[in-house]
């Protein structure tokens, strides 16, 4: 029996030594007979069967960026990704490659490098904005946005940019010659203006004898269009002769921004009203009468309801029998529906517009006779 007990004691001592050696190599100590273990140099905590990583880590959440297309020298519209981290022992540094910049704000504060400061080792999810800043037209830039923090794996986000040449386009042109009688503005013609890579406001200026307007049909000698990220979306520019002075007029509607100029040539004649009897006094009186009446052919133009959900009733008053065109335009200046185009008698006229076929947004209703134009803004909900 003593021999058996001795053998059991030796076995127990051998197991204890082995267990101690393993525990010592792991530098771990069991506490309070529960499942929680502590190790001064160990990076894994085991509790209730779950494993938690205590190494510093960061994550950059993105689905990949399409190629940035820029127009030198203007920065592109930004794109974004999110970054966060835990168990951090240092800042998260986000560094952009050449020709790219990063920022915490969509519209300002762009730099080559920005830092996120952890609080208690944690950086909560933060949106990072990225933009491409081309330095030469016709070039391509490729690189990685680096997201780094001491002790954590590095995240690389691939980005690429293509730089194109800035432009201003005007179409369709050329215009047919304008004509009108003294005291009456001419009929309008329009062109669509587009631009990209514009670093300043785009100025549109009419030559002597002409005036221009956006889709609000409020005429001026010059107009200003402000780019968004260097881009001017398709914008209709309406042109007409003033008709205030007789004679032949010709020149260019200039479209200027960032040292780029595009000209739209216009020309036309303003003539004196001529009667059949050659009476100059009567002719002058007739011209004056036409000028006075030109703004009165179409009276009040209204619609109800506005904003429009399904249908709306458009109402306008004619002071005389005349040919009338009533049409709907989008805010690019494109005619999308003709509601009426015929001769109408004097008096109040109503038309019903079915708006269910139109997308939500703003539209322009235009009532035009030979002498008068009235416009009304409609909003489709």
C-alpha positions in Angstrom: 0.0 0.0 0.0 2.9 2.4 0.8 4.3 1.7 -2.6 1.0 2.6 -4.3 0.7 5.8 -2.3 4.2 6.8 -3.2 3.5 6.3 -6.8 0.3 8.4 -6.6 2.2 11.2 -4.8 4.9 11.3 -7.5 2.3 11.5 -10.2 0.5 14.4 -8.5 3.8 16.2 -8.0 4.7 15.7 -11.7 1.3 17.0 -12.9 1.5 20.0 -10.6 5.0 20.9 -11.9 3.7 20.6 -15.4 0.7 22.7 -14.8 2.8 25.4 -13.0 5.3 25.4 -15.9 2.5 25.9 -18.4 0.9 28.6 -16.4 4.3 30.3 -15.9 5.0 30.3 -19.6 1.7 31.9 -20.3 2.2 34.3 -17.4 -1.4 33.7 -16.4 -3.0 33.2 -12.9 -6.4 31.8 -12.1 -8.4 34.2 -9.9 -11.3 33.4 -7.5 -12.1 30.1 -9.1 -14.0 31.7 -12.0 -13.3 31.6 -15.7 -11.5 35.0 -15.9 -7.8 35.0 -16.5 -5.3 37.9 -16.4 -1.9 38.0 -18.1 0.3 41.1 -17.9 1.8 40.5 -21.4 -1.1 38.5 -23.0 -3.3 40.1 -25.6 -6.3 37.7 -25.2 -8.8 37.8 -22.4 -11.0 34.7 -22.0 -14.2 35.1 -20.1 -17.3 32.8 -20.1 -16.0 31.2 -23.3 -15.7 34.5 -25.3 -12.5 35.9 -26.8 -11.8 39.6 -26.9 -8.9 41.1 -28.8 -7.1 43.8 -26.9 -4.6 44.6 -29.7 -5.0 48.1 -31.2 -7.1 48.0 -34.4 -8.7 50.3 -36.9 -11.2 49.8 -39.6 -11.9 51.9 -42.8 -15.3 51.1 -44.1 -15.6 51.7 -47.8 -17.0 49.9 -50.8 -14.4 51.3 -53.2 -14.4 54.6 -55.1 -15.1 55.0 -58.8 -12.5 57.1 -60.6 -12.7 60.8 -59.8 -13.1 62.8 -63.0 -11.8 66.4 -62.5 -11.6 69.4 -64.7 -8.3 71.3 -64.1 -7.9 73.5 -62.0 -11.0 72.8 -59.9 -11.3 70.2 -57.2 -13.9 67.5 -57.7 -17.1 66.9 -55.7 -16.0 64.9 -52.6 -16.8 61.2 -51.8 -16.7 59.7 -48.3 -15.8 56.7 -46.2 -15.9 55.9 -42.5 -13.1 55.0 -40.1 -13.1 53.9 -36.5 -10.9 52.0 -34.0 -10.5 50.5 -30.5 -7.8 49.7 -28.0 -5.8 52.5 -29.7 -2.5 53.7 -28.2 -2.0 56.5 -30.7 -3.9 58.8 -33.1 -5.4 57.4 -36.3 -3.6 59.2 -39.2 -5.4 59.5 -42.5 -3.0 60.5 -45.3 -4.0 61.2 -48.9 -1.7 60.5 -51.9 -0.5 63.2 -54.4 -3.4 65.2 -56.0 -5.9 64.1 -53.3 -7.0 65.7 -50.1 -9.0 64.6 -47.1 -11.2 66.5 -44.6 -13.7 66.0 -41.8 -16.0 68.5 -43.5 -17.6 68.1 -46.9 -17.1 71.7 -47.9 -13.9 72.9 -46.2 -10.8 72.1 -44.3 -9.1 69.8 -46.9 -5.5 68.7 -46.2 -3.1 66.1 -47.2 -3.2 64.5 -43.7 -5.7 64.6 -40.8 -5.6 62.9 -37.4 -8.4 61.3 -35.3 -7.6 61.5 -31.5 -8.8 58.5 -29.5 -10.7 58.9 -26.2 -10.1 56.1 -23.8 -8.5 54.2 -26.7 -11.6 54.5 -28.9 -12.3 56.5 -32.0 -16.0 56.3 -32.8 -17.1 56.0 -36.4 -16.1 59.2 -38.3 -16.9 60.2 -41.9 -13.8 61.2 -44.0 -14.3 63.2 -47.2 -12.0 62.8 -50.1 -11.5 65.0 -53.2 -9.3 65.0 -56.3 -7.4 68.2 -57.0 -5.9 67.9 -60.6 -2.8 70.0 -61.2 -2.6 69.5 -65.0 -5.2 68.8 -67.7 -4.8 65.5 -69.4 -3.1 63.7 -66.5 -4.0 60.7 -64.4 -3.3 60.2 -60.6 -3.4 56.9 -58.8 -2.5 56.1 -55.2 -3.7 54.9 -51.8 -5.3 56.7 -48.8 -3.4 55.4 -45.8 -5.2 54.9 -42.5 -2.6 54.1 -39.8 -2.2 53.9 -36.0 0.7 52.5 -33.9 0.3 48.8 -33.3 -2.7 48.5 -35.6 -2.9 47.0 -39.1 -2.8 49.6 -41.9 -5.8 50.1 -44.2 -5.2 51.2 -47.8 -8.0 52.7 -49.9 -7.2 52.9 -53.6 -8.1 56.1 -55.4 -7.7 57.3 -59.0 -8.3 60.6 -60.8 -8.5 61.7 -64.4 -7.9 65.4 -65.2 -9.8 67.0 -68.1 -9.7 70.4 -69.6 -12.1 73.0 -68.4 -14.8 74.1 -70.9 -17.8 76.3 -71.6 -20.3 75.1 -74.2 -23.2 76.9 -75.8 -25.7 75.1 -78.0 -27.7 75.2 -80.2 -26.2 78.0 -82.2 -26.1 80.0 -84.5 -29.4 81.9 -84.1 -31.6 83.1 -86.9 -31.7 86.9 -87.3 -34.0 88.7 -84.9 -36.6 91.3 -86.0 -39.1 93.5 -84.4 -40.8 96.9 -84.6 -39.8 99.9 -82.5 -41.3 99.8 -79.0 -41.8 96.0 -79.0 -39.3 93.4 -77.8 -38.6 90.6 -80.3 -39.5 87.0 -79.9 -36.9 85.0 -77.9 -34.4 82.4 -79.0 -32.4 80.4 -76.5 -29.2 78.4 -76.1 -28.2 75.9 -73.4 -25.2 76.8 -71.4 -23.0 74.2 -69.7 -19.5 74.4 -68.1 -17.0 72.4 -66.1 -13.7 73.2 -64.4 -14.9 76.8 -63.7 -13.1 78.4 -60.7 -15.2 81.6 -60.7 -18.7 82.8 -61.4 -19.7 82.6 -65.1 -20.8 86.0 -66.5 -23.2 86.2 -69.5 -23.4 89.6 -71.1 -25.6 90.7 -74.0 -24.4 93.2 -76.7 -26.1 96.6 -77.3 -29.7 96.3 -78.5 -30.2 92.8 -76.9 -31.1 91.5 -73.4 -31.0 88.0 -71.8 -32.8 86.0 -69.2 -32.8 82.8 -67.3 -36.0 80.7 -67.3 -37.7 83.2 -65.1 -37.9 85.5 -68.2 -36.8 88.5 -66.2 -34.5 90.2 -68.8 -31.2 91.9 -68.0 -28.1 93.1 -69.8 -26.0 90.6 -67.9 -26.5 87.4 -65.8 -24.3 85.6 -63.3 -24.2 81.8 -62.9 -22.5 80.3 -59.9 -20.8 76.9 -60.3 -21.0 73.9 -57.9 -17.7 72.2 -57.6 -16.7 73.9 -60.9 -19.8 72.8 -62.8 -22.6 74.7 -64.4 -25.4 72.3 -65.1 -27.4 72.8 -68.3 -29.0 76.3 -68.1 -31.2 77.9 -70.7 -30.2 81.5 -71.7 -33.0 83.3 -73.5 -32.1 86.2 -75.8 -34.3 88.9 -77.4 -33.9 92.3 -79.0 -35.0 95.2 -76.8 -36.7 97.0 -79.6 -36.2 100.4 -78.0 -34.3 102.0 -80.9 -34.6 101.5 -84.6 -31.6 100.2 -86.6 -29.5 97.1 -87.2 -27.8 95.5 -84.2 -25.2 92.8 -84.1 -22.7 91.5 -81.6 -21.9 88.6 -79.3 -23.5 87.3 -76.2 -20.3 86.6 -74.2 -20.0 83.7 -71.7 -16.9 84.2 -69.6 -15.3 82.4 -66.6 -11.8 81.4 -65.6 -10.1 82.9 -68.7 -12.5 80.9 -71.0 -14.8 82.8 -73.4 -17.6 81.4 -75.6 -19.4 83.8 -77.9 -22.9 83.4 -79.3 -23.4 85.7 -82.3 -26.7 87.6 -82.5 -28.0 90.1 -85.1 -31.3 91.7 -86.1 -33.2 94.8 -87.1 -35.6 97.1 -85.3 -37.9 98.9 -87.8 -40.5 101.6 -87.6 -44.1 100.6 -87.9 -45.4 101.4 -91.5 -49.0 102.0 -92.4 -50.4 101.8 -95.9 -51.1 105.6 -96.3 -47.5 106.8 -95.6 -48.8 109.2 -92.9 -45.7 109.6 -90.7 -47.7 111.1 -87.8 -50.1 108.2 -87.9 -47.2 105.8 -88.1 -45.6 107.3 -85.0 -48.9 107.2 -83.1 -49.4 103.6 -84.2 -45.9 102.6 -83.1 -46.5 104.3 -79.7 -49.8 102.5 -79.3 -48.3 99.1 -80.1 -45.5 99.7 -77.6 -48.1 100.7 -74.9 -50.3 97.7 -75.7 -47.6 95.1 -76.2 -47.5 94.3 -72.5 -51.3 94.2 -72.2 -52.2 91.4 -74.7 -52.0 88.9 -71.9 -53.4 89.9 -68.5 -53.2 88.0 -65.2 -51.8 84.5 -65.4 -52.5 82.3 -62.4 -53.0 78.6 -61.6 -54.6 76.7 -58.7 -53.6 74.7 -56.8 -49.9 75.4 -56.7 -48.0 73.3 -55.7 -49.6 70.7 -57.9 -50.2 67.1 -56.8 -52.3 65.7 -59.7 -54.0 68.4 -61.7 -54.0 72.2 -61.8 -56.1 74.8 -63.6 -54.2 77.5 -65.5 -56.1 80.8 -66.1 -55.2 83.8 -68.2 -56.9 86.9 -69.6 -56.5 88.1 -73.2 -57.2 91.7 -73.9 -57.7 91.0 -77.7 -58.2 88.1 -80.1 -54.8 86.7 -81.0 -52.8 83.6 -81.7 -51.7 82.1 -78.4 -49.2 79.4 -77.4 -49.3 77.9 -73.9 -46.5 75.5 -73.1 -44.7 73.9 -70.2 -40.9 74.0 -69.8 -38.5 72.3 -67.5 -35.9 74.5 -65.8 -33.3 73.6 -68.4 -35.5 75.5 -70.9 -36.7 72.4 -72.7 -40.3 72.4 -73.9 -42.0 69.3 -72.5 -45.7 69.9 -73.2 -47.9 72.2 -75.4 -51.2 72.9 -73.7 -52.6 75.2 -76.5 -51.4 76.7 -79.8 -54.3 78.4 -81.6 -56.2 81.6 -82.1 -58.2 82.7 -79.1 -60.8 85.4 -78.5 -60.4 88.1 -75.9 -61.5 87.2 -72.4 -60.6 84.7 -69.7 -59.4 81.3 -70.7 -58.7 78.2 -68.6 -56.7 75.1 -69.3 -56.4 72.0 -67.1 -52.9 70.4 -66.8 -52.6 66.8 -65.8 -49.4 66.7 -63.9 -49.4 63.0 -62.9 -47.0 62.3 -65.8 -44.3 64.7 -64.5 -41.6 64.2 -61.9 -41.5 66.2 -58.7 -39.8 69.6 -59.2 -40.2 73.1 -60.7 -41.6 73.9 -64.1 -42.4 77.0 -66.1 -45.7 77.7 -67.8 -45.3 80.2 -70.6 -48.2 82.0 -72.4 -47.0 83.7 -75.5 -48.7 85.9 -78.1 -47.1 87.9 -81.0 -46.4 90.8 -78.6 -46.5 89.5 -75.0 -45.0 86.7 -72.9 -46.2 85.8 -69.5 -44.6 83.1 -67.3 -45.6 81.3 -64.2 -43.7 78.9 -62.0 -45.4 75.6 -61.2 -44.2 73.2 -58.5 -45.0 69.5 -58.8 -45.0 67.6 -55.5 
